[in-house]
Amino acid sequence: MEPQTKKNILTILIDHISSCMAPIIPIVIAGGLVKLLVVIFTMTGILLEGSSTEAVLSFIGDAPLYFLPFFLAYTASVHFHVNTILAIGAVGALMSPSFVELANSPQALSFLGIPLIKATYAYSTIPVILLIAAMVWIEKLVHRWMPKVVDDVLSPLVILLLSSLVGLLAIGPLGTLIGNALSGAISWLQLHASWLAWTVFAATTPLQVITGTHWVFVATAISQLGSTGLDSGIMVGYFILALSMTGVSLAVFLKAKTLSLKKTALSSGLTVFFAGVTEPVAYGLCLRYKKPLITAILGCIVAGLYQGIVGIHCYVYAFPAIPSCLMFASGDEPGNFAKAMIAASIAFVSSFLLTLFFGGRLDSDEADQASGSSKA
């Protein structure tokens, strides 16, 4: 039995972020689908643009993103095993309309002489996760020092007060700075070397999914969509990945020597094409046979280069797949949708052809033998 290796700090952080983010994706997708319906209805003339009906549907679709911190407070409290109600209460301090009003005012803010950094936490992800993680230690310390006689009565008060203040004075601003730094780095690269930025990003998307690091970028994309109304290209990269994986699956299906492998390729290919779930292809085909992973990366590189040259944006969050392709449609950028579909087509065709001709021999027995020999 091999000794377990210690996880590094980056791996631990990624594990925490993905564990907190994964449960909220369905509600975020639901909101995105409502916004997609608004796009479809206004484009087809069913809804009049600017009407009250469109406005109602729009704020229903925006609600999951705007109140994302509360959803994260719940999932993070479950993940970190802290009091859920107190966690939501502490995040509520960051989301308080009174604080938002003060943050938008010209006057300087402070608490007992300590400066309060002005920040808006709607749509936030990283600040909330950091705050709930800090509550683990706050709860432990409060319960340790609080007299048992008054623990049940006073501990919630002290935990809520300390957590809210720590969030407002330290962790909230720190998380905002981290999120802004990540978004800023992406924006800077897009501005100064767009072709390189999105080529590299697309090239790493298969590895991101395999390692779980894609959740960090998904969180950034969701924050960008909420705060600015568009994502600069992260979701385009994952759309490219989905179609690249679809091309790999089709090629594997045609090349497969066994019925079991054909079934695996077909089922995983349909899953990624219609639902945008790339893990079955990544783990079931790419990692298993190695060469399809290389061809998938190469297909993503070609499409990512095109994305970087022409510039493509995303306007609605959804799992990037063909049924949700209207996430790239916008009246403010008429050619954006066509460019996104061209990028997806490049990814699909490139990965399909590369896998078909250079994907190596695809035989279930061979893969099993290789797997067995690597374990020996």
C-alpha positions in Angstrom: 0.0 0.0 0.0 1.4 3.3 -1.1 1.9 6.0 1.5 -0.5 9.0 1.2 1.2 12.2 0.1 0.4 15.4 1.8 -1.6 17.8 -0.3 -0.1 21.2 -1.0 -1.8 24.5 -0.1 -3.0 25.1 -3.7 -4.6 21.7 -3.9 -6.3 22.2 -0.5 -7.7 25.6 -1.6 -9.0 24.2 -4.9 -10.7 21.3 -3.1 -12.4 23.7 -0.7 -13.6 26.0 -3.6 -14.9 23.2 -5.7 -16.7 21.6 -2.7 -18.4 24.9 -1.9 -19.2 25.8 -5.6 -20.5 22.5 -6.9 -23.8 22.4 -5.0 -24.8 25.9 -6.1 -24.3 25.3 -9.9 -27.8 24.0 -10.5 -29.4 27.2 -9.2 -27.0 29.4 -11.1 -27.8 27.4 -14.3 -31.5 27.7 -13.6 -31.1 31.5 -13.5 -29.0 31.4 -16.6 -31.7 29.4 -18.4 -34.3 32.0 -17.5 -32.1 34.7 -19.0 -31.6 32.5 -22.1 -35.4 32.4 -22.4 -35.5 36.2 -22.3 -32.9 36.3 -25.1 -34.9 33.8 -27.2 -38.3 35.5 -26.5 -36.9 39.0 -27.4 -35.0 37.8 -30.5 -38.1 36.1 -31.8 -40.5 38.9 -31.0 -42.5 37.0 -28.4 -41.5 39.6 -25.8 -41.1 43.3 -26.4 -37.7 44.5 -25.4 -38.0 46.9 -22.4 -41.4 45.6 -21.4 -42.4 45.0 -17.8 -42.7 41.2 -18.6 -39.1 41.2 -19.8 -38.0 43.1 -16.7 -39.7 40.6 -14.4 -38.2 37.6 -16.1 -34.8 39.3 -16.1 -34.7 39.9 -12.4 -35.8 36.4 -11.8 -32.9 35.2 -13.8 -30.5 37.7 -12.1 -31.5 36.7 -8.6 -29.4 33.5 -8.3 -26.3 35.5 -9.2 -27.0 38.5 -7.1 -27.8 36.4 -4.0 -24.9 34.0 -4.7 -23.2 34.9 -1.4 -26.2 33.5 0.6 -26.2 30.2 -1.4 -22.4 29.9 -0.8 -22.9 30.7 2.9 -25.1 27.6 3.1 -22.9 25.2 1.1 -19.7 26.5 2.7 -21.1 26.2 6.2 -22.0 22.5 5.4 -18.6 21.9 4.0 -16.7 23.5 6.8 -19.1 22.3 9.5 -20.0 25.7 11.0 -23.4 26.9 12.2 -25.4 27.5 9.0 -27.7 30.2 10.3 -24.8 32.2 11.8 -22.9 31.8 8.6 -25.8 33.2 6.6 -26.1 36.0 9.2 -22.5 37.0 8.9 -22.7 37.1 5.1 -25.9 39.1 5.5 -23.8 41.8 7.1 -21.8 42.0 3.8 -25.0 42.1 1.8 -26.9 44.6 4.0 -28.6 47.3 2.0 -27.4 49.8 4.6 -23.8 48.7 4.1 -24.2 48.8 0.3 -25.6 52.4 0.6 -22.6 53.4 2.8 -20.1 51.7 0.4 -21.6 53.7 -2.5 -21.5 57.0 -0.6 -18.5 59.4 -0.9 -17.8 59.5 2.8 -15.0 57.4 4.4 -16.0 54.4 6.4 -14.5 53.2 9.7 -15.3 51.1 12.7 -13.7 52.2 16.0 -11.2 54.1 14.0 -10.3 51.1 11.8 -10.8 51.9 8.1 -13.5 50.0 6.3 -12.7 49.2 2.7 -15.7 49.9 0.4 -16.7 46.9 -1.6 -19.8 45.4 -3.0 -20.2 41.7 -2.2 -23.2 40.8 -4.4 -22.1 38.1 -6.9 -19.0 37.4 -4.7 -17.6 33.9 -4.3 -14.0 34.0 -2.8 -14.7 36.5 0.0 -17.6 34.3 1.2 -15.7 31.1 1.2 -12.8 32.7 3.1 -15.2 34.1 5.7 -16.9 30.8 6.3 -13.6 29.1 6.6 -12.5 31.6 9.2 -15.7 31.0 11.1 -14.4 27.5 11.9 -11.7 29.0 14.2 -14.0 31.8 15.5 -16.6 29.2 16.6 -13.9 27.0 18.2 -12.4 29.9 20.2 -15.7 31.3 21.3 -17.0 27.9 22.6 -13.7 27.2 24.2 -13.6 30.5 26.2 -17.3 31.0 26.8 -18.5 29.7 30.3 -20.7 26.7 29.8 -23.5 28.2 31.8 -24.1 31.0 29.2 -22.6 29.2 26.1 -25.9 28.5 24.4 -27.2 32.1 25.0 -24.1 34.3 24.4 -22.0 32.2 21.9 -24.3 32.9 18.9 -24.2 36.7 19.7 -20.4 36.7 19.9 -19.9 34.5 16.9 -22.2 36.6 14.7 -20.6 39.8 15.9 -17.0 38.6 15.4 -17.6 36.9 12.1 -19.4 39.9 10.7 -16.6 42.3 11.8 -13.9 40.0 10.5 -15.7 39.8 7.2 -16.2 43.5 6.9 -12.7 44.6 8.1 -10.4 41.9 6.8 -11.6 38.8 4.9 -14.1 40.5 2.7 -11.6 43.1 1.4 -8.9 40.4 1.1 -11.2 38.1 -0.9 -12.3 41.0 -3.1 -8.6 41.8 -3.8 -7.9 38.2 -4.7 -10.9 38.0 -7.0 -10.1 41.3 -8.6 -6.5 40.3 -9.0 -7.5 37.1 -10.9 -10.0 39.0 -13.0 -7.5 41.8 -13.6 -4.8 39.3 -14.7 -7.1 37.8 -17.2 -8.2 41.3 -18.4 -4.6 42.4 -18.7 -3.6 39.4 -20.7 -6.6 39.8 -22.9 -5.7 43.4 -23.5 -2.0 43.0 -24.1 -1.7 39.5 -25.6 -5.2 38.2 -26.2 -4.2 35.5 -28.7 -1.7 34.1 -26.2 -4.0 34.4 -23.1 -6.9 32.5 -24.5 -4.7 30.0 -26.4 -3.0 29.1 -23.1 -6.3 29.0 -21.2 -8.0 26.8 -23.8 -4.9 24.5 -23.8 -5.1 24.0 -20.1 -8.9 23.4 -19.8 -8.7 19.6 -20.1 -6.1 19.5 -17.3 -8.2 22.0 -15.3 -11.2 19.6 -15.4 -9.0 16.6 -14.5 -7.5 18.4 -11.5 -10.6 20.3 -10.4 -8.9 23.7 -10.9 -11.7 24.9 -13.3 -13.9 25.8 -10.3 -11.5 28.7 -9.5 -12.1 30.2 -13.0 -15.8 29.3 -13.0 -16.1 31.4 -9.8 -14.3 34.3 -11.5 -16.6 34.0 -14.6 -19.7 34.1 -12.4 -18.5 37.1 -10.6 -17.7 38.9 -13.8 -21.1 38.1 -15.3 -22.8 39.5 -12.1 -20.8 42.7 -11.8 -20.2 43.6 -15.5 -22.8 41.7 -17.4 -20.3 39.7 -19.5 -17.5 37.2 -19.1 -14.4 38.1 -21.0 -13.8 34.6 -22.4 -13.5 32.0 -19.6 -16.9 30.3 -20.5 -15.9 30.4 -24.2 -12.9 28.4 -23.3 -15.1 25.8 -21.6 -17.4 25.8 -24.6 -14.4 25.1 -26.7 -13.5 22.3 -24.4 -17.0 20.7 -24.5 -16.9 20.6 -28.3 -13.3 19.3 -28.3 -14.3 16.5 -26.0 -17.3 15.8 -28.3 -14.9 15.5 -31.3 -12.6 13.1 -29.3 -15.6 11.0 -28.3 -16.9 10.6 -31.9 -13.4 9.7 -33.1 -13.0 7.1 -30.4 -16.4 5.7 -31.2 -15.4 5.2 -34.8 -11.9 3.8 -33.9 -13.0 1.6 -31.0 -12.3 -2.1 -31.4 -14.7 -3.3 -28.7 -18.4 -2.8 -28.1 -17.8 -1.7 -24.5 -15.5 1.1 -25.6 -18.0 2.2 -28.3 -20.7 2.4 -25.7 -18.5 4.4 -23.4 -17.5 6.8 -26.1 -21.1 7.2 -27.3 -22.6 7.8 -23.8 -19.8 10.2 -22.7 -19.9 12.1 -26.1 -23.7 12.6 -25.9 -23.3 13.8 -22.2 -20.7 16.4 -23.1 -22.5 17.5 -26.3 -25.9 18.0 -24.7 -25.1 18.7 -21.1 -21.5 20.1 -21.1 -20.3 17.6 -18.6 -16.7 16.8 -19.6 -15.6 14.5 -16.8 -16.8 11.2 -18.5 -14.7 11.9 -21.5 -11.7 13.3 -19.5 -11.5 10.3 -17.2 -13.1 7.6 -19.3 -11.3 8.2 -22.6 -8.5 10.9 -22.4 -6.8 9.7 -19.2 -7.4 6.1 -20.0 -5.7 6.1 -23.4 -3.5 9.2 -23.0 -3.2 10.1 -26.8 -6.9 11.4 -26.9 -5.9 13.8 -24.1 -3.1 15.2 -26.3 -5.4 15.5 -29.3 -8.0 17.2 -27.1 -5.5 19.7 -25.9 -4.3 20.4 -29.5 -7.9 20.9 -30.6 -8.4 23.4 -27.8 -5.2 25.2 -28.7 -6.3 25.8 -32.3 -9.8 27.0 -31.2 -8.3 29.1 -28.4 -6.0 30.8 -30.8 -9.0 31.8 -32.9 -10.8 33.0 -29.8 -7.9 35.1 -28.8 -7.6 36.7 -32.3 -11.3 37.6 -32.8 -12.4 38.1 -29.2 -15.5 36.3 -27.9 -17.6 37.0 -24.8 -20.3 35.2 -22.7 -23.4 37.0 -21.5 -25.2 34.3 -19.5 -23.9 31.5 -17.2 -24.9 28.0 -18.2 -23.1 24.7 -18.6 -21.3 25.3 -21.9 -23.0 22.9 -24.4 -24.8 23.1 -27.7 -28.3 23.5 -26.1 -27.1 26.5 -24.2 -25.1 28.1 -27.0 -27.3 31.3 -26.8 -25.3 32.2 -23.8 -23.0 33.9 -26.3 -25.9 35.9 -28.1 -26.2 39.6 -27.5 -27.8 42.5 -29.3 -24.9 44.7 -28.2 -22.4 42.4 -30.0 -24.2 40.9 -33.0 -21.3 38.9 -34.4 -20.3 37.3 -31.0 -22.6 34.3 -31.4 -21.3 33.4 -34.8 -17.7 33.7 -33.6 -18.4 31.4 -30.7 -19.9 28.8 -33.0 -16.9 29.0 -35.3 -14.6 28.5 -32.4 -16.6 25.5 -31.2 -16.6 24.1 -34.8 -12.8 24.5 -35.0 -12.4 22.7 -31.7 -14.7 19.8 -32.7 -13.2 19.3 -36.2 -9.6 19.6 -35.0 -10.0 17.2 -32.1 -12.0 14.8 -34.2 -9.5 14.6 -37.0 -6.4 14.5 -34.7 -7.9 11.7 -32.7 -9.1 9.8 -35.7 -5.7 9.8 -37.4 -3.2 10.2 -34.5 -5.2 8.9 -31.5 -3.4 5.6 -31.5 -4.9 2.1 -31.1 -8.0 2.2 -28.9 -8.7 -1.2 -27.4 -10.3 -1.7 -24.0 -8.1 -4.7 -23.2 -4.9 -2.8 -24.1 -5.9 0.1 -21.8 -6.7 -2.3 -19.0 -3.3 -4.0 -19.4 -1.5 -0.7 -19.4 -3.4 0.4 -16.3 -2.5 -2.9 -14.6 1.1 -2.6 -15.5 1.3 1.0 -14.2 0.0 -0.2 -10.8 2.4 -3.1 -10.5 
